Amino acid sequence: MKEFMNNQTQPGDKLAEIIRFSRMIGDPQSDLTILAEGNTSVRTTEDRMLVKASGANLYTSGEQDFVEVDLRMLMTLIKSGPASDEHVTSALMEATVGGTKRPSVESLLHAVCQQIPGVTAVAHTHPVPVNALLCSDKASYLMQGSMFPDQIVVMGKAQLLIPYIDPGLPLAQEVLARLAAHIHEHGSHPKVIYLLNHGMFALGSTPEEALQITQMAVKVSRVMLGALSVGTPTFLAPENADRIHTRPDEEHRRALLAKF
């Protein structure tokens, strides 16, 4: 693997950006991950992304904890069908164009997310309230509607729920297929991909938006858990959710939030 170089394919500000992003996501006070859980990615060019290396701690991460990978090579692997663990490991190493460590196997799912137009920052976390639902028989409630306006402003109306699948190539392949169906049905990509018995991926146009999506998903889960403790959640009527999603003032607020 190659050391990072401050050139057109690896601008230094992108490395600084993902370090700042990762430390925000990994901050213990946020309680989104612990130890070496979770990972982050940031697009550097049309065909490359920076992603956390395997085993690194997000909160204490530094330059040495990220690698730059070729998205085209990863997507070729994902679209090629089944492969052995050894082949996947070799392909990940071959796709690494900057950095000295091994990419996380979840780089493959990051690649699937990063190939969506408009997505440039992705956060994978395991928040306790979110996982409390994802590890229960009530996880489907996360897909049944929106409970309050800000949920729609930040997260949109429709997310994606994936059954438990072995992380790595099988999971990336399944999400790729389900994303295509989701976009065909809803006209846009989900901002959250929920993974049963695992965690969540937040897809943002900026690191700030990815963090905000994660934070709102945590709030949604907390509200959901509270509603389930006293009964069942009450969702906004579809016409009210549609109105919030398309109101000019809410679209303006959504655009401003992404710049925070």
C-alpha positions in Angstrom: 0.0 0.0 0.0 1.1 3.6 -0.6 1.7 6.4 1.8 -0.7 9.3 1.5 0.4 12.0 -0.8 -0.8 15.6 -0.8 -1.8 15.7 -4.5 -5.0 16.1 -6.6 -6.2 12.6 -5.8 -5.5 12.9 -2.1 -6.0 16.5 -0.9 -4.9 17.0 2.7 -8.2 18.7 3.6 -10.1 15.5 3.0 -8.0 13.6 5.4 -8.5 16.3 8.0 -12.2 16.2 7.2 -12.6 12.5 7.9 -10.6 12.7 11.1 -12.8 15.5 12.4 -15.9 13.6 11.2 -14.8 10.3 12.8 -13.9 11.9 16.1 -17.4 13.5 16.3 -19.0 10.2 15.5 -16.8 8.4 18.0 -17.1 10.9 20.9 -18.0 8.9 24.0 -20.5 11.6 25.0 -22.4 10.9 21.9 -22.7 7.2 22.7 -22.9 6.1 19.1 -20.0 3.6 19.2 -17.5 2.2 21.7 -14.0 0.7 21.3 -13.3 0.0 17.6 -17.0 -0.1 16.6 -18.3 1.7 13.6 -16.6 3.3 10.6 -16.8 6.4 8.4 -16.1 7.3 4.8 -15.7 10.5 2.8 -15.5 10.8 -1.0 -12.3 12.2 -2.2 -12.8 12.1 -6.0 -15.5 10.6 -8.3 -13.9 7.2 -8.1 -12.2 7.2 -4.7 -13.0 7.4 -1.0 -11.3 7.6 2.3 -12.5 5.0 4.8 -11.5 3.9 8.3 -9.0 1.1 8.6 -9.9 -2.1 10.3 -9.6 -2.1 14.1 -9.2 1.7 14.5 -11.0 3.7 17.2 -13.0 6.5 15.7 -12.6 8.9 18.7 -8.8 8.6 18.8 -8.2 8.2 15.1 -5.4 9.9 13.2 -4.0 10.0 9.7 -2.6 6.5 10.0 -6.1 5.1 10.7 -7.6 5.8 7.2 -7.0 4.4 3.8 -8.0 5.6 0.4 -9.6 3.0 -1.9 -10.7 2.8 -5.5 -14.5 2.7 -5.7 -14.5 1.2 -9.2 -12.5 -1.8 -8.1 -14.7 -2.4 -5.0 -17.9 -2.2 -7.1 -16.4 -4.7 -9.6 -15.9 -7.1 -6.7 -19.4 -6.5 -5.3 -21.0 -7.1 -8.7 -18.9 -10.2 -9.5 -20.8 -12.6 -7.3 -19.7 -14.8 -4.4 -16.1 -14.9 -3.3 -14.0 -16.5 -0.6 -12.9 -14.5 2.5 -9.3 -14.8 1.1 -10.3 -13.3 -2.2 -12.2 -10.4 -0.6 -9.2 -9.6 1.6 -6.9 -9.6 -1.4 -9.3 -7.5 -3.4 -9.5 -4.9 -0.6 -5.8 -4.7 -0.5 -5.5 -4.3 -4.2 -8.1 -1.5 -4.2 -6.2 0.5 -1.6 -4.3 3.4 -3.2 -3.3 5.3 -0.1 -2.5 4.5 3.5 -0.6 1.7 5.2 -3.4 -0.3 7.0 -6.0 -2.8 5.9 -9.5 -1.4 5.0 -12.4 -2.5 7.1 -14.4 -5.2 5.4 -17.4 -2.8 5.7 -15.6 -0.7 3.2 -17.7 -2.7 0.7 -21.0 -1.4 2.0 -19.5 2.1 2.2 -18.7 1.8 -1.5 -22.3 0.9 -2.2 -23.4 4.0 -0.4 -20.8 6.3 -1.9 -21.7 5.4 -5.4 -25.1 7.0 -4.9 -25.2 10.5 -6.6 -25.1 13.2 -3.9 -23.7 11.0 -1.1 -20.2 12.0 -0.1 -20.1 11.1 3.7 -21.2 7.9 5.4 -21.3 7.0 9.1 -21.8 3.5 10.3 -22.7 3.3 14.0 -24.2 1.1 16.7 -26.3 3.4 18.9 -27.9 1.6 21.9 -31.5 3.0 21.3 -31.3 2.1 17.6 -29.9 -1.4 18.3 -32.5 -2.0 21.1 -35.1 -1.9 18.3 -33.0 -3.6 15.7 -32.4 -6.5 18.1 -36.1 -6.9 19.0 -39.2 -8.1 17.2 -40.3 -4.4 16.9 -37.7 -3.3 14.4 -40.3 -3.1 11.6 -41.9 -0.1 13.4 -39.0 1.9 12.2 -40.3 1.5 8.6 -44.0 2.1 9.3 -44.1 5.9 9.2 -42.9 9.1 10.6 -43.8 10.2 14.2 -42.9 13.9 14.2 -41.9 16.7 11.6 -38.2 17.0 12.3 -37.8 13.3 11.6 -38.9 13.9 8.1 -36.9 17.1 7.6 -33.6 15.4 8.6 -34.2 11.8 7.5 -36.8 12.0 4.8 -39.9 9.7 4.7 -38.6 6.3 3.7 -35.6 4.3 5.1 -34.3 0.8 4.3 -34.3 -2.2 6.7 -32.0 -5.1 5.9 -32.2 -8.5 7.5 -29.1 -9.8 9.3 -26.5 -10.8 6.6 -22.9 -11.6 7.1 -21.0 -8.3 7.1 -18.7 -7.8 4.1 -19.4 -8.9 0.5 -22.8 -10.7 1.1 -24.2 -7.7 2.9 -22.9 -5.2 0.3 -24.4 -7.2 -2.5 -27.8 -7.5 -0.8 -27.9 -3.8 0.1 -27.0 -2.9 -3.5 -29.9 -4.9 -4.8 -32.4 -3.5 -2.3 -31.2 0.1 -2.9 -32.1 -0.2 -6.5 -35.6 -1.4 -5.6 -36.0 1.4 -3.0 -35.0 4.2 -5.3 -37.4 2.8 -8.0 -40.2 2.8 -5.5 -39.6 6.1 -3.7 -37.7 8.2 -6.3 -34.7 8.8 -4.0 -32.2 6.9 -1.8 -32.8 6.3 1.9 -30.8 8.5 4.3 -30.7 5.6 6.8 -30.0 1.9 6.2 -31.0 -0.1 9.2 -29.3 -3.5 9.6 -31.1 -6.0 11.8 -29.1 -7.2 14.8 -26.2 -5.0 13.7 -26.5 -1.2 13.5 -27.2 1.7 11.0 -25.6 3.6 8.1 -26.3 7.3 7.7 -25.9 8.7 4.1 -25.1 12.4 3.9 -24.1 15.0 1.4 -21.6 16.3 4.0 -20.1 14.9 7.2 -22.3 17.3 9.1 -25.5 15.9 7.5 -24.4 12.3 8.2 -23.9 13.2 11.8 -27.3 14.9 12.0 -29.0 11.9 10.4 -27.4 9.6 12.9 -28.5 11.9 15.8 -32.1 12.0 14.5 -32.2 8.3 14.1 -31.2 7.9 17.7 -34.0 10.4 18.8 -36.5 8.5 16.7 -35.5 5.2 18.4 -35.8 6.8 21.8 -39.2 8.2 21.0 -40.2 4.8 19.6 -39.0 2.9 22.6 -41.0 5.4 24.8 -44.1 4.9 22.8 -43.8 1.2 22.9 -43.5 1.3 26.7 -47.0 2.8 27.0 -48.7 1.4 23.9 -48.0 1.6 20.2 -46.5 4.5 18.1 -48.9 6.9 16.4 -47.6 7.9 13.0 -48.4 11.1 11.1 -51.0 10.6 8.4 -49.4 10.2 4.9 -50.8 13.5 3.6 -49.3 15.3 6.6 -46.0 13.6 6.1 -46.0 14.4 2.4 -46.8 18.1 3.2 -43.9 18.4 5.6 -41.6 16.7 3.2 -42.3 19.2 0.4 -43.0 22.4 2.2 -40.7 25.2 0.9 -39.8 26.4 4.4 -38.8 22.8 5.4 -36.8 22.3 2.3 -35.0 25.6 3.0 -34.3 24.4 6.6 -33.1 21.1 5.4 -30.6 22.8 3.1 -29.3 25.0 5.9 -28.9 22.1 8.3 -26.7 20.3 5.9 -24.2 23.2 6.1 -23.9 23.2 9.9 
